[in-house]
Amino acid sequence: MSEDKEDISDLTLLLDCDNEIITQTLIQRYKNESIYTNVGPVLIALNPFKDIPGLYAHEKMKSYYDTSLGFDENLINLLNQPSHIFAIAGQAYINLCRGQNQSIVISGESGRSFILIDK
């Protein structure tokens, strides 16, 4: 595999893709405290089982949504940022402001619950 696994924040960018490569990439990102990884429009979040300083800081949030930019520029900005839940929220907000309905599905093992948030 020629890609540096820690730099791949969207698994659709992998040149070779199978279960082993996906797992190796996620493990490497986890070790580097990159707990968020995209697969196209889907966000994979791994539980770090510890606090990661700055992960949800106001400065981090602001970097994903710069209010001085217009919607089109901000969407481009979001697409160029590393994978993060703030990017998903920002994309949903921009699309809502454009009149497009949005749904965010959160699914996982924690409590074995399935949550659907819908406009």
C-alpha positions, 0 to 999 in steps of 0.5 A: 500500500503506497498511502500513509495510513495516518493521512487518509481521513476519507477511506474512499481515497484509498487506492487499494481497499479491503477489510485488512487495509481499512482496519489497519488505517483505522488502527493507525488513525486511532493511535494518532488520536484521529478518532474520526474517519470518513467513508464518503458522507459517512463518519466513523467515530472510534471511542478513544476511552480518554479525553483528547485535549482540544478535540471539541474546543471552541477554536476547533469548532470555529475552524469548521465553520467560519461565519465570515465565509458564505455558504459555498465557500464554507462548504468547500472549507468543510470538505478540505478539513480533517474528518470531524463531527463538526464537519458533519454538523456544518454540512447539515446546517449549510444544506438546511439553510439551502432548504434541503432536508437533512437526517443524521443517523447515530448508531453504535454499541453504547447502550445498543441504542439507535438514534435518528435525528430528523428535521 
